[in-house]
Amino acid sequence: MITTIIVALIVGCIVGPLARLILPGDQNISVPMTVLLGAVGSLIGSWVGANFLGTSGAQFSFWGLILGTVFAIVAVMGYIAVTRRKAVR
């Protein structure tokens, strides 16, 4: 369990910036927030992978990387949507 979390956080440091590269347009997000959103996406991706695909987060998994990236993209998009709404008001 602890190794899964540690690996997900390390992979999150990679998939956060990767998610920002994949998204089109200009995102106004700091580097620490990008890494944090990547870690959250990676944790969610490894949870989904472990519970629905039967993958283990403690070992490198292609599906874990894909799921982590997808959930990091969703996290970045959600963060952008929330912060833009606050800026418009």
Residue pairs with C-beta under 8 A, 6 or more apart in sequence:
3 57
3 58
4 46
4 50
4 56
4 57
4 58
5 43
5 57
7 46
7 57
7 58
8 39
8 42
8 43
8 45
8 46
8 57
8 68
9 39
9 42
9 43
11 42
11 46
11 64
11 65
11 68
12 35
12 38
12 39
12 40
12 41
12 42
12 43
12 68
12 72
13 35
13 38
13 39
14 38
15 38
15 41
15 42
15 45
15 65
15 68
15 69
15 72
16 34
16 35
16 36
16 37
16 38
16 39
16 41
16 72
16 76
17 31
17 34
17 35
17 38
18 38
18 69
18 72
19 34
19 37
19 38
19 41
19 69
19 72
19 73
19 75
19 76
20 27
20 29
20 34
20 76
22 69
22 73
23 73
23 76
23 77
27 76
27 80
28 80
28 83
29 37
29 76
29 79
29 80
33 79
34 76
37 72
37 75
37 76
37 79
38 68
38 72
38 75
40 71
40 72
40 75
41 68
41 69
41 70
41 71
41 72
41 73
41 74
41 75
41 76
42 68
42 71
42 72
44 68
44 71
44 75
45 64
45 66
45 67
45 68
45 69
45 70
45 71
45 72
46 55
46 57
46 64
46 67
46 68
48 67
48 71
49 55
49 57
49 61
49 63
49 64
49 67
50 56
50 57
53 63
53 67
55 61
55 63
55 64
57 64
